[in-house]
């Protein structure tokens, strides 16, 4: 059993989505009291968003996780104003949320080149400080990674998310016929004939109670926040985690997934969503699909069959419902087309709103 745990740690230990680091601004330089010279300011510590960087790389490269900026130069006869200390720049991946040790939000880094100051250098010795240098700011900051992707796959374990991802992208996630195959988020890209690329994040399978952090729910759900739209993936035949848990029909699975998302963060209710009904190659799959479609078209007529606590505040209005089989490839091309169409529609809608806002600002400024 111990060997198995170590094997999993080795296999899935390459993904880190949170890290705490020690940062210290440089101490200022000494002043020169006799001539009124000022010491140089200490260097600052900056976090800089950079592509193809990971938190794992930071941890491996800097095991102590300490980042200290340079000390300011002392004032001297040749240079009464000391030079500023060297800044320390820490490359971090895109999608990082930065918080202080007391939980205060410092900022976010979502685009390459964006920077956040996390530790300011101390001022050099001067008249105000009796020409003694001031130490730089010291703090421990928390780096929390939330994946940025166009589409986030959401489903319970063994719904076939990883199989779908491998079918329509170049990703090679771990796939097997048992729950919790995906233990870390996987990123893949759908390539279209016009060279358009759509990024897809396969998030580890949720369980009932994920919103309350059961089964590392928060660790997985946080990655949904920055996806542009959601792709719900359900097994057409229903789902049962183990012999000790209740069997859930495909309809109940959709309601549960919706509920877990809205209980975690209400904003997720407004995200555009598609539904992929997977495993259409199974016996009686078409009958199960017909029943599910009937229930989704008129959910109020079927809610009496479900326990009251499973019913979300609002039902999901899927932009498209696509029956697929990751095993045979059925419906995969249609699914890719629907994903692209949905993303293009949302982009066009955002552009229209942006243009309207620009026009409104222009009209206001002319008044």
C-alpha positions as a Markdown table, in Angstrom:
| # | Residue | x | y | z |
|---|---|---|---|---|
| 1 | Unk | 0.0 | 0.0 | 0.0 |
| 2 | Unk | 2.9 | 2.4 | 0.8 |
| 3 | Unk | 4.5 | 1.5 | -2.5 |
| 4 | Unk | 1.3 | 2.4 | -4.3 |
| 5 | Unk | 1.1 | 5.8 | -2.7 |
| 6 | Unk | 4.7 | 6.6 | -3.6 |
| 7 | Unk | 4.1 | 5.5 | -7.1 |
| 8 | Unk | 1.2 | 7.9 | -7.4 |
| 9 | Unk | 3.2 | 10.7 | -5.9 |
| 10 | Unk | 6.0 | 10.1 | -8.5 |
| 11 | Unk | 3.6 | 9.8 | -11.3 |
| 12 | Unk | 1.4 | 12.8 | -10.6 |
| 13 | Unk | 3.9 | 15.0 | -8.6 |
| 14 | Unk | 4.8 | 17.2 | -11.6 |
| 15 | Unk | 1.7 | 19.4 | -11.2 |
| 16 | Unk | 1.7 | 22.0 | -8.5 |
| 17 | Unk | -1.1 | 24.7 | -8.4 |
| 18 | Unk | -0.2 | 26.5 | -5.2 |
| 19 | Unk | 3.1 | 27.6 | -3.6 |
| 20 | Unk | 4.2 | 29.8 | -0.8 |
| 21 | Unk | 7.4 | 31.8 | -1.2 |
| 22 | Unk | 9.5 | 34.1 | 1.0 |
| 23 | Unk | 10.2 | 37.5 | -0.5 |
| 24 | Unk | 12.5 | 40.3 | 0.9 |
| 25 | Unk | 13.2 | 43.7 | -0.5 |
| 26 | Unk | 16.8 | 44.8 | -0.4 |
| 27 | Unk | 18.1 | 46.9 | 2.5 |
| 28 | Unk | 19.0 | 50.5 | 1.6 |
| 29 | Unk | 22.6 | 51.7 | 1.5 |
| 30 | Unk | 24.4 | 53.6 | 4.2 |
| 31 | Unk | 24.2 | 57.4 | 4.0 |
| 32 | Unk | 27.2 | 59.8 | 4.3 |
| 33 | Unk | 26.5 | 62.1 | 7.3 |
| 34 | Unk | 29.5 | 64.4 | 6.9 |
| 35 | Unk | 28.6 | 65.3 | 3.3 |
| 36 | Unk | 24.8 | 64.7 | 3.5 |
| 37 | Unk | 25.1 | 61.8 | 1.0 |
| 38 | Unk | 22.1 | 59.4 | 0.6 |
| 39 | Unk | 22.4 | 55.7 | 0.3 |
| 40 | Unk | 20.8 | 53.9 | -2.6 |
| 41 | Unk | 17.4 | 52.4 | -2.2 |
| 42 | Unk | 17.2 | 48.6 | -1.8 |
| 43 | Unk | 16.0 | 46.6 | -4.8 |
| 44 | Unk | 12.4 | 45.4 | -5.1 |
| 45 | Unk | 11.0 | 41.9 | -5.6 |
| 46 | Unk | 8.6 | 41.5 | -8.6 |
| 47 | Unk | 6.5 | 38.6 | -9.8 |
| 48 | Unk | 6.5 | 38.5 | -13.7 |
| 49 | Unk | 4.0 | 36.5 | -15.7 |
| 50 | Unk | 5.8 | 34.4 | -18.3 |
| 51 | Unk | 4.6 | 31.7 | -20.6 |
| 52 | Unk | 5.9 | 28.1 | -20.4 |
| 53 | Unk | 6.7 | 28.6 | -16.7 |
| 54 | Unk | 5.4 | 26.3 | -13.9 |
| 55 | Unk | 5.2 | 26.5 | -10.1 |
| 56 | Unk | 7.0 | 23.1 | -10.2 |
| 57 | Unk | 9.9 | 24.6 | -12.0 |
| 58 | Unk | 10.1 | 27.4 | -9.4 |
| 59 | Unk | 10.1 | 24.9 | -6.6 |
| 60 | Unk | 12.7 | 22.7 | -8.2 |
| 61 | Unk | 15.0 | 25.6 | -9.1 |
| 62 | Unk | 14.7 | 27.4 | -5.8 |
| 63 | Unk | 14.2 | 24.7 | -3.1 |
| 64 | Unk | 14.4 | 27.3 | -0.3 |
| 65 | Unk | 11.7 | 29.4 | -2.0 |
| 66 | Unk | 13.5 | 32.5 | -0.9 |
| 67 | Unk | 13.8 | 35.6 | -3.1 |
| 68 | Unk | 15.8 | 38.5 | -1.9 |
| 69 | Unk | 16.6 | 41.7 | -3.8 |
| 70 | Unk | 19.9 | 43.5 | -3.8 |
| 71 | Unk | 21.2 | 46.0 | -1.2 |
| 72 | Unk | 21.4 | 49.6 | -2.2 |
| 73 | Unk | 24.9 | 51.1 | -2.7 |
| 74 | Unk | 26.4 | 53.1 | 0.1 |
| 75 | Unk | 26.9 | 56.8 | -0.3 |
| 76 | Unk | 30.5 | 57.8 | -0.9 |
| 77 | Unk | 32.7 | 60.7 | -1.9 |
| 78 | Unk | 32.7 | 59.8 | -5.6 |
| 79 | Unk | 29.0 | 59.0 | -5.6 |
| 80 | Unk | 27.1 | 60.8 | -2.9 |
| 81 | Unk | 23.8 | 59.4 | -4.2 |
| 82 | Unk | 24.1 | 55.6 | -3.9 |
| 83 | Unk | 22.7 | 53.4 | -6.7 |
| 84 | Unk | 19.6 | 51.4 | -6.2 |
| 85 | Unk | 20.0 | 47.8 | -5.4 |
| 86 | Unk | 19.3 | 45.1 | -8.0 |
| 87 | Unk | 15.6 | 44.1 | -8.4 |
| 88 | Unk | 14.7 | 40.4 | -8.1 |
| 89 | Unk | 12.3 | 39.2 | -10.7 |
| 90 | Unk | 10.5 | 35.9 | -10.2 |
| 91 | Unk | 9.0 | 34.3 | -13.4 |
| 92 | Unk | 5.6 | 32.8 | -12.6 |
| 93 | Unk | 3.0 | 31.1 | -14.9 |
| 94 | Unk | 0.0 | 32.9 | -16.3 |
| 95 | Unk | -3.2 | 32.6 | -14.2 |
| 96 | Unk | -1.6 | 33.2 | -10.9 |
| 97 | Unk | -3.5 | 34.8 | -8.0 |
| 98 | Unk | -1.2 | 36.4 | -5.4 |
| 99 | Unk | -2.2 | 36.8 | -1.7 |
| 100 | Unk | -0.4 | 37.8 | 1.4 |
| 101 | Unk | 0.0 | 35.5 | 4.4 |
| 102 | Unk | -3.0 | 37.1 | 6.0 |
| 103 | Unk | -5.2 | 36.3 | 3.0 |
| 104 | Unk | -5.2 | 39.8 | 1.5 |
| 105 | Unk | -5.4 | 39.8 | -2.3 |
| 106 | Unk | -2.3 | 41.5 | -3.8 |
| 107 | Unk | -3.2 | 41.0 | -7.5 |
| 108 | Unk | -3.4 | 38.6 | -10.4 |
| 109 | Unk | -1.2 | 37.8 | -13.4 |
| 110 | Unk | -3.1 | 36.7 | -16.4 |
| 111 | Unk | -1.1 | 37.9 | -19.4 |
| 112 | Unk | 2.6 | 37.5 | -20.3 |
| 113 | Unk | 4.6 | 40.4 | -19.1 |
| 114 | Unk | 2.3 | 41.6 | -16.3 |
| 115 | Unk | 4.1 | 42.4 | -13.1 |
| 116 | Unk | 3.3 | 42.7 | -9.4 |
| 117 | Unk | 5.4 | 44.3 | -6.7 |
| 118 | Unk | 5.5 | 41.9 | -3.7 |
| 119 | Unk | 8.4 | 43.4 | -1.6 |
| 120 | Unk | 9.6 | 47.0 | -1.8 |
| 121 | Unk | 13.2 | 47.8 | -1.0 |
| 122 | Unk | 14.1 | 49.9 | 2.0 |
| 123 | Unk | 15.2 | 53.5 | 1.6 |
| 124 | Unk | 18.9 | 54.4 | 1.8 |
| 125 | Unk | 20.4 | 56.3 | 4.7 |
| 126 | Unk | 19.5 | 60.0 | 4.6 |
| 127 | Unk | 18.8 | 62.9 | 6.9 |
| 128 | Unk | 15.3 | 61.6 | 7.9 |
| 129 | Unk | 16.8 | 58.2 | 9.0 |
| 130 | Unk | 19.9 | 59.7 | 10.6 |
| 131 | Unk | 21.8 | 58.4 | 7.6 |
| 132 | Unk | 21.1 | 54.8 | 8.6 |
| 133 | Unk | 19.7 | 52.4 | 6.0 |
| 134 | Unk | 16.1 | 51.0 | 6.2 |
| 135 | Unk | 15.5 | 47.3 | 5.8 |
| 136 | Unk | 13.3 | 46.1 | 2.9 |
| 137 | Unk | 9.8 | 44.7 | 3.1 |
| 138 | Unk | 9.5 | 41.1 | 4.1 |
| 139 | Unk | 6.5 | 38.8 | 3.6 |
| 140 | Unk | 5.4 | 35.4 | 2.7 |
| 141 | Unk | 3.2 | 35.3 | -0.4 |
| 142 | Unk | 0.9 | 32.6 | -1.6 |
| 143 | Unk | 0.8 | 31.8 | -5.4 |
| 144 | Unk | -2.4 | 30.2 | -6.4 |
| 145 | Unk | -2.7 | 28.9 | -10.0 |
| 146 | Unk | -6.0 | 28.8 | -11.7 |
| 147 | Unk | -5.8 | 27.4 | -15.2 |
| 148 | Unk | -6.8 | 29.7 | -18.1 |
| 149 | Unk | -8.5 | 27.7 | -20.8 |
| 150 | Unk | -11.3 | 28.3 | -23.3 |
| 151 | Unk | -13.2 | 25.2 | -22.2 |
| 152 | Unk | -13.4 | 23.3 | -18.9 |
| 153 | Unk | -14.5 | 19.7 | -18.8 |
| 154 | Unk | -16.7 | 19.1 | -15.8 |
| 155 | Unk | -18.0 | 15.7 | -14.7 |
| 156 | Unk | -18.0 | 13.0 | -12.1 |
| 157 | Unk | -15.3 | 10.3 | -12.1 |
| 158 | Unk | -15.2 | 7.9 | -15.0 |
| 159 | Unk | -17.6 | 9.9 | -17.1 |
| 160 | Unk | -15.1 | 9.7 | -19.9 |
| 161 | Unk | -13.6 | 13.3 | -19.8 |
| 162 | Unk | -10.0 | 12.1 | -20.4 |
| 163 | Unk | -11.1 | 9.8 | -23.2 |
| 164 | Unk | -12.9 | 12.8 | -24.9 |
| 165 | Unk | -9.9 | 15.0 | -24.4 |
| 166 | Unk | -7.6 | 12.5 | -26.1 |
| 167 | Unk | -10.0 | 12.1 | -29.0 |
| 168 | Unk | -10.3 | 15.7 | -30.0 |
| 169 | Unk | -6.9 | 17.1 | -28.9 |
| 170 | Unk | -3.2 | 16.1 | -28.8 |
| 171 | Unk | -3.3 | 15.6 | -25.0 |
| 172 | Unk | -2.5 | 12.2 | -23.7 |
| 173 | Unk | -4.2 | 11.9 | -20.3 |
| 174 | Unk | -4.2 | 8.8 | -18.1 |
| 175 | Unk | -7.2 | 6.6 | -19.1 |
| 176 | Unk | -8.5 | 3.5 | -17.4 |
| 177 | Unk | -11.9 | 1.9 | -16.5 |
| 178 | Unk | -12.0 | 3.1 | -12.9 |
| 179 | Unk | -12.8 | 6.3 | -11.1 |
| 180 | Unk | -10.3 | 9.1 | -10.3 |
| 181 | Unk | -8.0 | 8.3 | -13.2 |
| 182 | Unk | -7.3 | 12.0 | -13.6 |
| 183 | Unk | -5.6 | 13.2 | -10.4 |
| 184 | Unk | -4.3 | 16.5 | -11.9 |
| 185 | Unk | -5.7 | 18.9 | -14.4 |
| 186 | Unk | -4.8 | 18.1 | -18.0 |
| 187 | Unk | -4.6 | 20.7 | -20.8 |
| 188 | Unk | -5.2 | 19.9 | -24.5 |
| 189 | Unk | -5.8 | 21.9 | -27.6 |
| 190 | Unk | -8.4 | 21.4 | -30.4 |
| 191 | Unk | -6.9 | 22.2 | -33.8 |
| 192 | Unk | -9.3 | 23.5 | -36.5 |
| 193 | Unk | -8.7 | 23.5 | -40.3 |
| 194 | Unk | -8.3 | 27.3 | -40.3 |
| 195 | Unk | -5.5 | 27.0 | -37.7 |
| 196 | Unk | -7.7 | 28.2 | -34.8 |
| 197 | Unk | -6.7 | 26.6 | -31.5 |
| 198 | Unk | -9.0 | 26.1 | -28.6 |
| 199 | Unk | -7.6 | 25.1 | -25.2 |
| 200 | Unk | -9.4 | 22.5 | -23.1 |
| 201 | Unk | -8.9 | 21.8 | -19.5 |
| 202 | Unk | -9.8 | 18.3 | -18.2 |
| 203 | Unk | -10.4 | 18.8 | -14.5 |
| 204 | Unk | -10.3 | 15.8 | -12.1 |
| 205 | Unk | -13.6 | 14.2 | -11.4 |
| 206 | Unk | -15.8 | 15.8 | -8.8 |
| 207 | Unk | -17.8 | 14.0 | -6.1 |
| 208 | Unk | -20.9 | 14.9 | -4.3 |
| 209 | Unk | -20.0 | 17.6 | -1.7 |
| 210 | Unk | -17.1 | 19.0 | -3.8 |
| 211 | Unk | -18.3 | 22.5 | -3.1 |
| 212 | Unk | -17.6 | 21.8 | 0.6 |
| 213 | Unk | -14.1 | 20.7 | -0.3 |
| 214 | Unk | -14.8 | 17.0 | -0.2 |
| 215 | Unk | -12.4 | 15.0 | -2.3 |
| 216 | Unk | -10.2 | 18.1 | -2.7 |
| 217 | Unk | -13.2 | 19.8 | -4.3 |
| 218 | Unk | -11.9 | 23.4 | -4.0 |
| 219 | Unk | -8.5 | 22.4 | -5.4 |
| 220 | Unk | -10.3 | 21.2 | -8.6 |
| 221 | Unk | -13.2 | 23.6 | -8.8 |
| 222 | Unk | -11.0 | 26.7 | -8.7 |
| 223 | Unk | -9.7 | 25.8 | -12.2 |
| 224 | Unk | -13.3 | 26.2 | -13.6 |
| 225 | Unk | -13.4 | 29.9 | -12.7 |
| 226 | Unk | -11.2 | 31.1 | -15.5 |
| 227 | Unk | -12.5 | 29.0 | -18.3 |
| 228 | Unk | -14.7 | 30.8 | -20.9 |
| 229 | Unk | -17.3 | 28.1 | -21.0 |
| 230 | Unk | -18.0 | 24.7 | -19.5 |
| 231 | Unk | -18.5 | 21.3 | -21.1 |
| 232 | Unk | -20.5 | 19.0 | -18.9 |
| 233 | Unk | -19.7 | 15.3 | -19.5 |
| 234 | Unk | -22.1 | 12.7 | -18.3 |
| 235 | Unk | -22.3 | 8.9 | -18.7 |
| 236 | Unk | -25.6 | 8.2 | -20.6 |
| 237 | Unk | -26.2 | 5.1 | -18.4 |
| 238 | Unk | -25.8 | 7.0 | -15.1 |
| 239 | Unk | -23.1 | 7.0 | -12.4 |
| 240 | Unk | -22.2 | 5.3 | -9.2 |
| 241 | Unk | -19.0 | 6.0 | -7.4 |
| 242 | Unk | -18.9 | 2.8 | -5.3 |
| 243 | Unk | -21.1 | 0.1 | -3.9 |
| 244 | Unk | -21.6 | 2.3 | -0.8 |
| 245 | Unk | -23.0 | 5.2 | -2.7 |
| 246 | Unk | -26.3 | 5.7 | -4.5 |
| 247 | Unk | -26.7 | 5.2 | -8.2 |
| 248 | Unk | -27.4 | 8.4 | -10.0 |
| 249 | Unk | -29.2 | 8.6 | -13.4 |
| 250 | Unk | -27.8 | 10.9 | -16.1 |
| 251 | Unk | -30.4 | 13.5 | -15.3 |
| 252 | Unk | -29.5 | 13.4 | -11.6 |
| 253 | Unk | -25.8 | 13.7 | -12.6 |
| 254 | Unk | -26.5 | 16.9 | -14.5 |
| 255 | Unk | -28.4 | 18.4 | -11.6 |
| 256 | Unk | -25.7 | 17.4 | -9.1 |
| 257 | Unk | -22.9 | 18.9 | -11.2 |
| 258 | Unk | -24.9 | 22.1 | -11.6 |
| 259 | Unk | -25.5 | 22.2 | -7.9 |
| 260 | Unk | -21.8 | 21.6 | -7.0 |
| 261 | Unk | -20.8 | 24.5 | -9.2 |
| 262 | Unk | -23.3 | 27.0 | -8.0 |
| 263 | Unk | -22.7 | 26.2 | -4.3 |
| 264 | Unk | -19.0 | 26.7 | -4.9 |
| 265 | Unk | -19.4 | 30.0 | -6.6 |
| 266 | Unk | -22.7 | 31.5 | -7.9 |
| 267 | Unk | -20.9 | 33.3 | -10.8 |
| 268 | Unk | -20.4 | 29.9 | -12.4 |
| 269 | Unk | -24.2 | 29.8 | -13.2 |
| 270 | Unk | -23.7 | 32.4 | -15.9 |
| 271 | Unk | -21.0 | 30.6 | -17.8 |
| 272 | Unk | -22.1 | 29.3 | -21.2 |
| 273 | Unk | -22.4 | 25.5 | -21.0 |
| 274 | Unk | -22.5 | 22.6 | -23.4 |
| 275 | Unk | -23.5 | 19.0 | -22.6 |
| 276 | Unk | -21.7 | 15.9 | -24.0 |
| 277 | Unk | -23.7 | 12.7 | -23.3 |
| 278 | Unk | -20.9 | 10.1 | -23.4 |
| 279 | Unk | -20.7 | 6.3 | -23.9 |
| 280 | Unk | -23.4 | 6.1 | -26.6 |
| 281 | Unk | -21.8 | 2.8 | -27.7 |
| 282 | Unk | -23.3 | 1.1 | -24.6 |
| 283 | Unk | -26.4 | -1.2 | -24.9 |
| 284 | Unk | -29.7 | 0.7 | -24.6 |
| 285 | Unk | -27.9 | 4.0 | -24.8 |
| 286 | Unk | -30.4 | 5.5 | -27.3 |
| 287 | Unk | -33.3 | 4.8 | -25.0 |
| 288 | Unk | -31.4 | 6.4 | -22.0 |
| 289 | Unk | -30.6 | 9.4 | -24.2 |
| 290 | Unk | -34.2 | 9.8 | -25.2 |
| 291 | Unk | -35.3 | 9.8 | -21.6 |
| 292 | Unk | -32.6 | 12.3 | -20.6 |
| 293 | Unk | -33.5 | 14.6 | -23.4 |
| 294 | Unk | -37.2 | 14.5 | -22.4 |
| 295 | Unk | -36.2 | 15.3 | -18.8 |
| 296 | Unk | -33.9 | 18.2 | -19.8 |
| 297 | Unk | -36.5 | 19.8 | -22.1 |
| 298 | Unk | -39.1 | 19.8 | -19.2 |
| 299 | Unk | -37.0 | 19.5 | -16.0 |
| 300 | Unk | -39.9 | 20.7 | -13.8 |
| 301 | Unk | -41.9 | 17.5 | -14.8 |
| 302 | Unk | -39.1 | 15.3 | -13.5 |
| 303 | Unk | -37.9 | 17.1 | -10.4 |
| 304 | Unk | -40.4 | 15.2 | -8.2 |
| 305 | Unk | -38.3 | 12.1 | -8.9 |
| 306 | Unk | -35.2 | 13.6 | -7.3 |
| 307 | Unk | -34.4 | 14.3 | -3.7 |
| 308 | Unk | -35.1 | 17.9 | -2.8 |
| 309 | Unk | -31.5 | 18.5 | -1.6 |
| 310 | Unk | -30.1 | 17.6 | -5.1 |
| 311 | Unk | -32.1 | 20.3 | -6.9 |
| 312 | Unk | -30.0 | 23.3 | -7.9 |
| 313 | Unk | -31.4 | 26.9 | -7.6 |
| 314 | Unk | -31.5 | 27.2 | -11.3 |
| 315 | Unk | -31.6 | 24.6 | -14.1 |
| 316 | Unk | -28.9 | 24.5 | -16.8 |
| 317 | Unk | -29.8 | 25.9 | -20.2 |
| 318 | Unk | -27.3 | 24.1 | -22.4 |
| 319 | Unk | -26.4 | 25.8 | -25.6 |
| 320 | Unk | -26.1 | 22.4 | -27.3 |
| 321 | Unk | -26.5 | 18.8 | -26.2 |
| 322 | Unk | -24.3 | 16.4 | -28.1 |
| 323 | Unk | -24.4 | 12.6 | -27.8 |
| 324 | Unk | -20.9 | 11.2 | -28.2 |
| 325 | Unk | -18.8 | 8.0 | -27.8 |
| 326 | Unk | -15.2 | 8.6 | -26.9 |
| 327 | Unk | -14.7 | 4.9 | -27.6 |
| 328 | Unk | -16.0 | 4.8 | -31.3 |
| 329 | Unk | -15.6 | 8.5 | -32.1 |
| 330 | Unk | -19.3 | 9.0 | -32.7 |
| 331 | Unk | -20.3 | 12.7 | -32.4 |
| 332 | Unk | -16.7 | 14.0 | -31.8 |
| 333 | Unk | -16.6 | 16.2 | -34.9 |
| 334 | Unk | -20.0 | 17.6 | -34.1 |
| 335 | Unk | -18.9 | 18.3 | -30.6 |
| 336 | Unk | -15.8 | 20.2 | -31.9 |
| 337 | Unk | -18.0 | 22.2 | -34.2 |
| 338 | Unk | -20.4 | 23.1 | -31.4 |
| 339 | Unk | -17.5 | 24.2 | -29.1 |
| 340 | Unk | -16.1 | 26.4 | -31.8 |
| 341 | Unk | -19.5 | 27.9 | -32.6 |
| 342 | Unk | -20.3 | 28.6 | -29.0 |
| 343 | Unk | -16.9 | 30.3 | -28.4 |
| 344 | Unk | -17.3 | 32.4 | -31.6 |
| 345 | Unk | -20.8 | 33.5 | -30.5 |
| 346 | Unk | -19.6 | 34.6 | -27.1 |
| 347 | Unk | -16.6 | 36.4 | -28.5 |
| 348 | Unk | -18.9 | 38.3 | -30.9 |
| 349 | Unk | -21.2 | 39.1 | -28.1 |
| 350 | Unk | -18.3 | 40.5 | -26.0 |
| 351 | Unk | -17.1 | 42.5 | -28.9 |
| 352 | Unk | -20.5 | 44.1 | -29.5 |
| 353 | Unk | -20.7 | 45.0 | -25.8 |
| 354 | Unk | -17.3 | 46.5 | -26.0 |
| 355 | Unk | -18.2 | 48.6 | -29.0 |
| 356 | Unk | -21.4 | 49.8 | -27.3 |
| 357 | Unk | -19.4 | 50.8 | -24.2 |
| 358 | Unk | -16.9 | 52.7 | -26.3 |
| 359 | Unk | -19.7 | 54.5 | -28.1 |
| 360 | Unk | -21.4 | 55.4 | -24.7 |
| 361 | Unk | -18.1 | 56.8 | -23.4 |
| 362 | Unk | -17.6 | 58.8 | -26.6 |
| 363 | Unk | -21.1 | 60.2 | -26.4 |
| 364 | Unk | -20.7 | 61.1 | -22.7 |
| 365 | Unk | -17.4 | 62.9 | -23.3 |
| 366 | Unk | -19.0 | 65.1 | -26.1 |
| 367 | Unk | -21.8 | 66.3 | -23.9 |
